[in-house]
Amino acid sequence: MTKEETQIIKLEDGREILISTGKLAKQAHGSVEVRMGKTHLLATVVSNYEAKEGVDFLPLTVDYREKFSADGRFPGGFLKREARPTDHEILVMRLVDRILRPMFPSDYHAEVQIMISLNSHDENVKPDALAALAASSALAVSDIPFNGPISECRVARVNGEFVINPSSIQLEDADIDLMVGASADSVAMVEGEMNEVSESEMIEAIKTAHEAIKIQCAAQLELAKKIGISSEKREYCHEYHEEELRERIKKDTYEAVYSIASKGLSKEERSAEFKAIKTNWIENLSEEEVEKYDPNLINIYYHNVEKQAVRELVLNEGKRLDGRATADIRPIWCEVDYLDSPHGSAIFTRGETQSLTTVTLGSATDVNRLDGVTYQGHEDFYLHYNFPPFSTGEARMLRGTSRREIGHGNLAQRALKKMIPDENPYTVRIVSDILESNGSSSMATVCAGTLALMDAGVKIQKPVSGIAMGLISDKENNKRYAILSDILGDEDHLGDMDFKVTGTKEGITACQMDIKIQGLSYEILAQALNQAREGRLHILEKIINTISEPRQELKPQTPKIIKLEVPKSTIGGIIGPGGKIIQELQASTETNISIEEIDDVGVVEILGTDQEKIDLAIEKIRSIAFVPEVGAIYKGKVKSIMPYGAFVGISSNTDGLVHISELAWERVEKVEDVLKEGQEIEVKLIAIDEKSGKLKLSRKVLLPKPQKENS
């Protein structure tokens, strides 16, 4: 049995994270266990020793799964086993992937598979904040080449104080919730949401997280020292190069590429002219050279020329591929009320990126129900993002919702959700369809979402806009760099940073940052945030010029929503056996009715477009849920007459007796002298019999009392 090695990380508040290796999954190339409280994660990593032929990238797979047994629960659904990953699990996979991928050597192309599983869950410990630590630790104790370690942690500001890896309860009171990924030297990834905080507050949070990450990276190195195999990384050779060919392609094509890049062409025109340069160069090769040169190397070296030319154009002239200066925003046009039937709709177009977004308003039955291992509940505001292949002029296989679509939709949802007021009665679903894409489609979704919400009449607190920032830097001279506002797809691909920032006029609501170089200074980060703010406010002005505030009236096709409170004891009567009564009521009134128990009362929600039918549903529900109160006055109808009095219906299911002595102040000989069947009268409930529950009503107490005659 291999000796187990352990390393402990102590947090400032006294809590501990324990990393151990050598006990589980020993055939994996690296495996670790991470424990914090009752939470247990197992991370394993395996990498093939050779790269597949023709692969010139890193085939990295990160898989994160939460076992239902970790929380002592059974999986829901018919098949009682874990199935496809939830959106939450996919988002954790993306977070880990984004921080790990840049840390592998650029020439390492062997397939790498990292698997992380949650095997025990502690409700006071959020496992997503430990997943990257587990993955990096598994790499640290393996022989796989890796320029780490890295780690990731959550930082929240709770009551003015920063907390590392807070609990779910603490997060409820947080105004900053950030996930930060970094090495000991530099920050590489940030993602989170905030309550309209300033740029300086966000940087302070990142710095706090980075200090905690430095400690976690040091702990991984200490653990790796105890494992002999980790000190010698495997040798590999996944690339070969021909320097003569590299230099020839650069010499022959660089000036032409630089010239095309400086023309400010459209995406399609630019791509065609870049392709023509390469095609012409290949056509001018001799037959011997065609046989001699590797086509893959030609593609790689020519791509490097394009990258270098585009970057130098920005650094030398401050000029970008589409002709803009570094801080310029592409032309924007927007429209609202674009579609007739949805409850709200908008088009937002910025340059060659376009989102068609709709808003649908529904009832409590339309919430997005979440049944995961670490969280069970529902969302009454959610956003779905779709990225069809035609948006980039491609035809490719449709394989369902991608991880990218889930990630971009989650970012836009976090950007907007805090602007939905608590008193909003509707479930809100936003759907963004990207019709064109050339950079920053998630930020177009945020802007289109704001427009569509206001078009739908949702009383959002403030409009939100978003922008994607980029960076071009000189590796040899760290003072030579350019920060780019509203980046193109090519600038994202060829640049050093993709930093998406959303916010209102007052502050930041969400962000997502991926940095592809090491050593980004906080000075550059602060400059990027300030430049992003200027861009956000420019875009926000375009939004407000299109629609300045939410519509005061809902559109005719938007369902009206009414909420009623009924006694808890009447919930069963409204639903009926097997839901029969509520289903019949919905069918007869053409409404959507839901009911739930909140704080010992029943809350009934009625959704419909026809006010008369909504009123009918209200009347029937109030009738079923009727609870008589002693002293209350009711308008009732005489149902039957007896010698001793009359039975009066004060609701459809509730009758009471008006005794003959309670009909009038004067003596009544016959009930028929005063009342007739079907007659409507006002009565007062004067008593409820404790044993039988029968109601005692009075008519006379509502009549003027005769004056006594003086004798």
N, C-alpha and C positions, 0 to 999 in steps of 0.2 A: 504494500500500500504506500502510495506517494505521500510524503509529509505535507500536511496542510500548512500553508503560510497565510498570515493575516496582517492587515494594516488597518489602523483606526484613524478616522478623520473626526476631529472634534469641532463642532460648531460653537459660535460665541455664546449661544444660550444654554450650552451644556449638553445638547443632544449629540449623538454619535452616529457616524456612518461606518460600517464595518465592511471591508473588502477582503475576500479570502479566495484562495485557489488551491488546487491539488487534491480535492476531494471528489468533485463531481465532473462528469463529462470529460474524462481524461484522454479520450481518443480525438477530441477536437484539437485543433492546433493551438487554441487558447481558450480558456474558460475561467470565469470568475463568478462568485456569488457576491451580491451586494445586499446588505441588511441595514434597515433603519426602522427602529421600533419593531412592529410585527411584519413589516413589508420585507419580502424576499424576492430578489430578481436573480435569474441565472442568465448570463450572457456567454455565448460561444461564438467563435470565429474559425472559419476554415477557408483556405485559399488553395487553388490548384497551383501546381508547381510550374506549369507551362501555360503560356497564353495561347488561345486559339488562333489559327492562321487568319490573317487579315484583320484582326482586332487591334485597333489603334487607340482604344480608350479603356477606362477602368470599368469592368462589368461588376459593379458593387450592388449587392442586394442587402437591404436592412429590413429585417422582419421583427415586429414587436407584437406580442400576443398576451392578452390577459385571460388567465384561466378562471372560469366561474367557480371552481373549487377553491380558489384563493380567497373567496369571500363566503365560502360555505353555501353556495347557491347552485341551482341547476340551470343549464341554458334554457332559454325560452324557445317556443316553437315546437314543431312536430318532431324534428330530429334532435335528440337530446345530446348533442355534442357541439363543440365550438365549430363555427362554419367560417364564412368569409369575414375578413377583418371589418370592424366598425369604423366609422369616420374618425372617431377618437384615436383608435389604434393606428390608422393610416397617418394621421397628423403627427403622432409621436415618431413613426418611422421617418417621416420627412424631416423632422427636427434633427434627428440623429444623423441621417444621411447628409444633410446640408453642412453639418459641422465636420463630419469625418472625411467626406470625399476630397476636399482640397488638401488634406494632410497626407495623402498617399503620394509617393514619388510620381512625377508626371509620365515617366516611361514604364510604369508598372501596369501591365495589362492582363494579368492572370485574374480569373474570376474569384471574387471574394464574397462570402456569404456570412452575414452576422445575424444571429438569432437571439432575441431577448424575450424572456417569458416572465410574467408576473405570477409567482406561485403562492404567495401569501400577501394579503392586503391588510393594511392598517389604515383606518379611516382618517387618522391624523397625519398620514404621510402620503403625499402625492407622488406616485411612482414615475410619472413622466419626467420629473426633475432629476431622476437618478439613472434614466435609461442610457444617456450618452456616457456618463461616468462608467457604467457597467461595460458598454461596448468598447470604450477606449482602454479600459483595464484589461479586457480580454486580449486586445491587440498588444498591449504592453508586455504581457507574459507569454506572447507567442514569438515565433521567428519570422513573422510576416513583416516586410519592410513598411515602415510607417513613421512619418515625421511628427509624431506626437510626443507625449500624450496631450489630449485635450480633455475638457469636461464641460458640463452644462449644468446650470442651476437656475432656479426660479428666484427672482427677487421681487418682493412686494413692499409697498409703503403702507403701513398700517398705523393709523393715528399719528402720522408724522415721522414714524421710525421705520427704517428699512429692516426687513426680515428675510433671511435666506431660507429657501425651501419651506414656506409657510404651510399651515394646515388649511383645509377647505374652509373651516370656520373663520380663520384669520383673513382669508381671501375675500370673504363677504364684506369686510370693512376696508378693503384696500382700494386706493385710488390710482395705484400703479401696479401692474401685474406683467412682468417681463420674464421671458426665458432668454438667457444669454449663454452662448457657446464660445469658448475661447481656448487658446493654448496659454502657457505661462507668459508668453511674450505679447500676444495681441488678441483682440476680440475678432471673431470671425462670423458670428451669427447673432442676431437679436430678433425676437418676435414677441409681440404682446399687445396689451390694450391699456388705455389710461383714461382718466377723467379730465380731459382737456388740460393737460399739464404743459409746462413750458419746456423749451428745448434744453435749458440748463438742468432742470429737474430730471429729465430723461437721462442725460449724460451722467448725472450723479448716481442714478440707479445702476447704470451700466458699470460704472467704476466700482461700486459696492459689490456687484456680482463678480467682477473680474478678480477682486482681491480674494474672494472665497474660492474661485476656480484655481488660482495659483496654488493654494493649499492642497486642493484635490489632485492637481497634476503632480505635485511633489510626492504625495502619498503613493501614486501609481509608480513613480520611479523607484521609491523605496521597496515596494512590493516586487517590482521587476528584478531588483538586485538579488532578491532571495531565490529567484528562479533561474537556474543556469542557462537554459535554452534561450531565454530572452536576450541575453547579452550578445549573441551572435545571430544577426538576421540572415535569412537565406540569400544566397547569391542568385541573380537572375539576369537574363538578357532578352528583353522583349522588343527591342528596337535595334535596327541597324541603319546607318546613315551613310550618305555619299556627299561629303563636303563639297566636292567639285560641282556636283549637280546643284546643291543648295545655293552656292555662290553664283552659278551661271543663271539660274532662274531669277535670283534677286537682281543681278546686273541687267538682265534683258527685260524685266517686266516692271521694276519698281517705279520708275518715272511715269510710265503709262498708267499704272494703278493709282499713283498719287494724283495724277491729272484727273482721272475719272472721279476719284473720291472728292475732289475739290469742286466739281461742277454743280453740286446740290441737286442731283437727280432724284427721281422717285425710286422707291424700292424696286419696282419691276425693271425700270430702265437701268438702274445701277447694276442689278444682278446680271442683266443681259450683257452689258458692256464689260463687266469683270470676267464673265464667262468667255466672252469673245477673245479677250487678251490671252487667256490660257489656251484656248483652242487654236488660235493663230500660232502661238509659240510651239505647240506640239506639232502642228502641220508643217512647220519649217524644219523639223528635225530630219536628219538623214535616216535611211533605212537601218543603218548600223546603230544609230543612236536610239531609234525606236526599240530595237532589240535589246540594247544595252541598259536603258533606264527603266527603273521600276515605276509603273503608273501610280502606285500608291504613294511613293515618295514624291512624285511630281505634284500630286494633289496636296500633300502635306506642306511641301515647301512653298507652293504658290499661295496656299491659305495663309502661311506665315508672312508672306509678302503683303497680302491684303491687310492683315492685322497690323503689321508694322506701319504701313502707309497711312492707314486710318488714324492710328494713334499719334503718329508724328504730325499729321495735318492739324489735329486738335492742339497738340503741345506747341507747335511752331506758329500757327496762325490763329488759334482760337476758333477754328472753323470746323463745322461738323458735316457729316455725310449729306444731310439735306440742306446745307447752306446756312443753318442757324448759328448764332453765337452760343456760347456755353450756357448762358442763363435764359435763353429764349424758350418760350412755350410754343408748340405747334398751333396752327389755327384751330379754333374750336367753334362748332355750331351745335346747338341742341334744340329739341322740341319736346313739348309735353302733350298729353292727350292725343298721342299718335295713333292709338288703336281704339276702336269703338266699344268693344265689349269688356275688356279688363277694367277693374276698379281704378287702376292708375297705370299710366304707361309713359315712357320717355325714350328718346334717342339721344345719346351723347356721343359725339364724334370729335376726336382730337387727332389731327393729322390723318394717318392711315389706320387708326384704331377706332372701332365703333362698337357700341353696346346698345342693344334693344332690350329694355328692361320693363318688366311688368310687376305690379303689386296686386295681390289678391287678399281680401279681407274675409276672415271666417270666424267661426265660433270656437268654443273650448274643445269641441270634438275634432277640430282640425289641427291641434297642436302636434308638434313633432315629438313623439314619445321616445325616450332614450332608456334603454334597459341594458346597461353595460355592467362590468364588474365593479368599477370604482365609482360609478354614478348611475342613479336611477331617478328619473324625473321627466320633465318635458320642457320644450321651448315653445313659447308663444310668439317668438319672432325668429325667423330663420331665412337664409338666403341660399339659393342654388345657382351655381355658375356653370355655364355650358360653353365648351370651346370646340365647335365643329371644324373639321378639316378644311372646309371651303374658305374659312376665315383667313387662311394663309395661302390659298390657291393650291391646296393639295387634295389628292384623293388617297385616303388610307383606310385601313380596316377600322371599323367601329367596334370597340371592345367594351362598351359600357363606360361608366364614369371613371375617369383616370384619377390617380393620386394628385396630379397637378390641379385638376378641376376642384377637387375637394379642398386642397390647400388654399387656392385663390378665393374660393367661395367663403371659406372660414375667415380669411383676412378681411374681406369686405363686410361680412356679417359683424365681426368684432368692431369694425370702424363705425358702423351705424347704430348698433343696438343700444348704446347708452343714450342715444338721442330720442328713443321711443319713450314717451312719458308713462309713468306707472299707472295713470288713470285711463290709458288707452284700453277700450273694452274688447278690441278685436285680436284674434290671432292674425299675424301678418306674415305672408310669404312673398319674398322677392325672388324673381327669376331673371337672371342676366344671360342673354344669348349674345355671344361675341360674333358679330357679322364680318368684321375686318380686324386684323391684328398686325400691328407693327410696333410692339412694345407697350407695356403697361396696361394690359387689358383689365387687370384686377382693379387698378385705380380708376379706369373708365367705368367699371361696375359700381364703384363707390359713388361717383358723380351721378351716374344714371339712376342709381338707387335713391339718392337724395331727391332728384327731380320727380321720380315716379311716386315716391312717398307723399310729396307735397301735392302732386296732381291727384292722388287718391283721397286727399283731405285728412291724412294722418297728421296730427298736430305735433310734428317733431319739434324738439326744443330749439334746435339750430341746424342750419344746413351744414353738410360735411363735404369736403373735397379731398382729393388724393393726388399724389404725384410720385413718380419714380425718379430717383436720382442715380447718377452714375459717376464713375471716376476713371480717369486716365492718368497714370503716373509713370514716372521714369525710374526704373529700378536702380540706375546708377546715380541719380541725383534726386534725393527725396524732397527737394524744394521745388522741383519741376513737376507740376501736376495741374490737372484741370477738373473741376467739378461740373458735371453736366446735369441740367434740369430736363425733365420729361424725356427720358432716353428712348431711343429706337431699339428694335429687336437686335440689330447688329451691334449697337453700342453696349447692350447688355452682354452679348456673346463675346465681344472683343475687349470689353472693359474690365476693370478691376473691382467693381462694386455694383450691386443692385440694391438700392435702399428705397423702399416704399414707405411713405409717410402720409397719414390721413389726419384730418383735424377740422375743427371749426375755426372761426375767427379768433377765439379765445385760447385755443391750445390743441395739443395732439390727442387723438383718440385711439390710434393704433399704428403699429409700424412692423416692418419686416425687412431685415437687412442681411445680405449675404456678401461677405468680403472675400475676394479671391487671392489677395496678397497678404503677406505677413507684415506686421509692424505698422498698421494704420494708426496714425496719431490721433489723440483726442482733439487736437487743434483742427485737423482736417474734418473730423466728424462733426465738430461744432459748426464749422463753416458750411458743411453740407446741409445740416439741419436748418441753419438760418437762410440759406439759399432756397431750401425746400419750402420754408414758410412763405417767402415772397411768391414762389410759384403757386402754392396752395391758395393764397389770397387772390391772385390773378384769376385762377380757375373759378374760385368761389364767386367772384364778381360776375363771371359769365353765367353761372348757375342762377344767381339772384336776378340778373337781367332777363332771364327766361321766365322764371316764376319766383316772385319775391317772398311769398309765404304760403303755407298750406291753404288749400281751398277751404272756404268757410262752410260750404255745403258738400255733402257726399253726392256722387253721381247717381242718377236715377237707377242704374243697374246695381249699385252697391247695396247689399242687404243691410237693413237696419238691425240693431242689436238692442235688446231689452233685457235687463237683469232684475230678477225678483228674489226676495228672500222669503222662504217658507219655513215653517217649523220642521225640525229634524224628523219628528214623528210622522210627517206626511209624505216623506220622500218615497216610501214604498207604495203609497196609494197613487202617486203621480206616475210612477214607472209601471206599476201593475204586474201581474204574474207573467214572468218571461218577457217583460217589456211590452206587453200587449197594449196597455192604455196609452203609453207615451208614443208608440208607433202609430196607433190609430189617430192620435191627436196631431202628429206631424203630417200624416196623410190628408186629414180633413182640412187642415189649415194651411197646408203647403209651406210649412216652416221647418226649421231645424232646431230641435230642442235638446238641450243637455242639462244635466243636473249633477251637482256634487256637494258633498258635505264639507263646509269650511267653518271652523270655530263653532261647532255644535248647531249650525243652522244649515238649511238647504239653500244653495244658490242655483236658481234656474236661469238659464240663458236661452233666449228666444231669438232666432235669426230668420229674417224674412224680408221680402221686398214689398208686399202688399200690406198697407197699414191696417185695413179692415180685418184681414185674416190674422195679423199679429194681435190686434185687439181681442179677437175671438179666442185665440190661444191663451192670452192673459186671463180672460174671464173664466175659461174652463179650468185653468190651473189654480186660480184663486178660489174657485168653487171647490175643487178637490182638496186644496190645502187649507180650507176654511177652519179656523179655530175660534169659536165664540168667546167673547170676553164679557164678564159681568159688568154692567153699567154702560155697555156700548149700545148705541141706537142703530137699528137696522131697518132697511126698507124691504118688506116681505110681501108675500102673496098668500092669501087665504086658500089653503088646500082642501080643508074639510071642516064641516060644522057638526059639533056634537051638542047634546043638551047641556053639557057642563062647560062648554067653551069652544074655541076654534083653534085648529092647528095651522100655524103660519110657517111657511118655508122662508127662512132667512138666507139660505143658499141652496144650490141644486141638490145637495145631499144632507141638509140639516134643517130639521123642523123643531118648533117649540110650541108649547101650549099657552094660549092666552085664556086663562080661566074666566068664566063669565063675570066674576067679581072684579076682574082687571080690565073689563071693556070700557067702562065709563065710571065717572064719579057717582052718578045717580044709579039707582037700582035698575038692573036689566032683567026683564022677565024671560025673554027669549033671545037667544044669540042672533037669530035671523032678523030681529028688529034693528040690529046695529051693523051686521056684516053680511056679505054675500060671498059665495065661493068665487075665486078668481080675482077678488078685489085686492088692490094694492094698498097697504097701510104701513105706517111707521110704528115700530114697537121697540121697547127697551128690554134688554135681558136683565132681569132682576135677581135671578138665582139659578144655580145648577145643582141638581140633586146629587149629593156625594156618592150615594150607592148606585143609583140607576143611570146617572149622567143625563137625565132628562132636563130640558131647558124650560124655565119658567119665564114667560114674557108678559109684558104689561103694555096696554094701550093707554090706560087712563092717566098714567104718570106723565104722559106727554101732552095731556089736555089741560087747559086752564082749570084750576080748582075753584068751584063755585064759592062765592062769599056767603058766610052765615048771616041769616036775617036777624036783626036786633029784636028781641022780644019786648 
